[in-house]
Amino acid sequence: MTQETRFKLSGVLVVIGLLIMVVMAVLPLLPDMGNDPAWMERMRWAFSTGAAIVLVGRFLGVDRGASVRVRRLHRLLITSALLYCASAATMFISTGTNDWIAFLLAGLVMQIYASWMIDYETKKSQK
């Protein structure tokens, strides 16, 4: 698999996984969905699947030929995907609580920072 194909596949996997996670994180807020235990169980499994897809996509998207700073930022993206997996695990461990949201938000903040900085460093190196 070429590096370009791997990066494209990585991007697709990350987008699909994040979309699954966003939908599953928002649906319990709806009045009819949040009270059904069977639905919540399915939501946990779907959220976990999305987190796993994001983690696989992040591992595929590592650029080994980049600068040291960009590689560090890619490791930060992998850490954010691991936080998403921790969020999914927390859904199963502490049922009935909203502790999983803390891991989700921590991963989100790390992902936003790393994504912006990778874009900045890439543009800076192209000049």
C-alpha positions in Angstrom: 0.0 0.0 0.0 1.5 3.3 -1.0 1.7 6.2 1.5 -0.9 8.3 -0.4 -3.4 5.4 -0.4 -2.7 4.8 3.3 -3.3 8.5 4.1 -6.6 8.5 2.1 -7.8 5.4 3.9 -6.8 6.9 7.2 -8.8 10.0 6.5 -11.9 8.1 5.5 -11.7 5.8 8.5 -11.3 8.7 10.9 -14.2 10.6 9.4 -16.5 7.6 9.5 -15.5 6.7 13.1 -15.9 10.3 14.3 -19.4 10.5 12.6 -20.5 7.3 14.4 -19.2 8.7 17.7 -20.9 12.1 17.3 -24.3 10.5 16.4 -24.1 8.0 19.3 -23.0 10.8 21.7 -25.9 13.1 20.7 -28.8 10.5 20.5 -29.1 9.9 24.2 -29.9 13.6 24.6 -33.2 13.0 22.8 -36.1 12.4 25.2 -37.2 9.0 23.7 -33.8 7.5 23.3 -32.2 8.2 26.6 -34.7 6.2 28.7 -34.6 2.9 26.8 -32.0 0.5 28.3 -31.9 -1.7 25.2 -31.1 1.4 23.0 -28.4 2.5 25.4 -26.7 -0.9 25.1 -26.7 -0.6 21.3 -25.4 2.9 21.6 -22.5 1.8 23.7 -21.5 -0.8 21.2 -21.8 1.6 18.3 -19.8 4.3 20.1 -17.1 1.7 20.9 -17.0 0.6 17.2 -16.5 4.3 16.2 -13.7 4.8 18.7 -12.0 1.6 17.4 -12.3 2.8 13.8 -10.8 6.2 14.7 -7.9 4.4 16.5 -7.1 2.2 13.4 -7.3 5.3 11.2 -4.9 7.2 13.4 -2.4 4.4 13.3 -2.6 4.3 9.5 -2.2 8.1 9.2 1.2 8.4 10.9 3.7 10.1 8.6 7.1 8.7 9.3 8.9 11.0 6.9 7.7 14.2 8.6 9.5 16.5 11.0 10.0 15.6 14.6 7.3 18.0 15.7 4.7 16.7 13.2 5.4 13.1 14.3 4.9 14.2 17.9 1.6 15.8 16.9 0.5 12.6 15.2 1.3 10.7 18.4 -1.0 13.2 20.1 -3.7 12.3 17.7 -3.2 8.7 18.5 -3.5 9.6 22.2 -6.8 11.4 21.5 -8.0 8.2 19.8 -7.0 6.2 22.9 -9.0 8.7 25.0 -12.0 7.9 22.8 -11.5 4.2 23.5 -11.2 5.0 27.2 -14.5 6.9 26.9 -16.1 3.9 25.3 -14.8 1.6 28.1 -16.1 4.0 30.7 -19.6 3.6 29.2 -19.5 -0.1 30.0 -17.8 0.2 33.4 -19.9 2.9 35.0 -23.3 2.5 33.5 -25.8 5.2 34.4 -23.3 7.9 34.8 -21.9 10.5 32.4 -18.2 10.0 33.2 -17.5 9.0 29.6 -18.0 12.6 28.6 -14.8 13.7 30.3 -12.7 11.4 28.3 -14.5 12.3 25.1 -14.0 16.0 25.7 -10.3 15.5 26.6 -9.7 13.6 23.3 -11.6 16.3 21.4 -9.4 19.1 22.8 -6.3 17.2 22.0 -7.5 16.4 18.5 -8.4 20.0 17.7 -5.0 21.3 19.0 -3.0 18.6 17.1 -4.9 19.0 13.9 -4.4 22.8 13.9 -0.8 22.5 14.7 -0.1 19.8 12.0 -1.7 22.1 9.4 0.3 25.1 10.7 3.6 23.1 10.7 2.9 21.7 7.2 2.2 25.1 5.8 5.3 26.5 7.5 7.6 23.8 6.1 6.2 24.3 2.6 7.3 28.0 2.6 
